[in-house]
Amino acid sequence: MARTAADEHRTVARVFTDRVRGTHPEAWDDPAPCEGWTARDVVRHLVEWFPAFLKAGAGVELPKGPSVDDDPVAAWATHRDGVQALLDDPATAHKLLSNPHIGEIPLDQAVDRFYTADVFMHTWDLARATGQDEHLDPAKCGQLLEGMLPLDDVLRASGQYGPRVEVPESADVQTRLLAFIGRKP
């Protein structure tokens, strides 16, 4: 049986949640691999961009938690649970997300493609910023890299990814994915 967007989010969010919970309170302001960001900003990014994307594209409003500045752990947990509830809702399968850049696509696919993939990649950023386990699932790294390679020009033009970092062809798939999105693994 194929994994659903809800299954994928549950798995990816669980690992990110482990990194959020594993962050020492004094480490939230430590620098992250994204230029100008701290560990707290990695969580802020996920908690802030996605609700606006959902509201504009599908009229969906996620529950609001505390501010990331006040409580990054609770802010993430509220956000994660809201996204999971959306994906677990059978009605979501019949909703579309409309966006001028991507057109209309099923809401669950939009969440999986744009948001869950973002959580997966930012797991490494939070782990690196806070000195935690940086290992990412190699199969998921390979799937994302394969899907992103043909979109190199589009992704760079979006401004969402840094310049590609050169790594040897022999590098493992996680290193190649991180280098592709502009990280220096």
Salt bridges, closest charged atoms under 4 A:
ASP7 OD1 - ARG10 NH1 3.60
GLU8 OE1 - ARG3 NE 2.89
GLU8 OE2 - LYS140 NZ 3.15
ASP29 OD1 - ARG40 NE 3.43
ASP41 OD1 - ARG44 NE 3.11
GLU61 OE2 - LYS55 NZ 3.59
ASP69 OD1 - ARG44 NH2 2.83
ASP81 OD1 - ARG80 NE 2.92
ASP88 OD1 - ARG10 NH2 2.73
ASP118 OD2 - HIS45 NE2 2.80
ASP118 OD1 - HIS122 NE2 3.22
ASP125 OD2 - HIS122 ND1 2.68
ASP125 OD1 - ARG183 NE 2.70
ASP133 OD2 - ARG19 NH2 3.69
GLU134 OE2 - ARG128 NE 2.67
ASP152 OD1 - ARG156 NE 2.92
ASP152 OD2 - ARG164 NH1 3.13
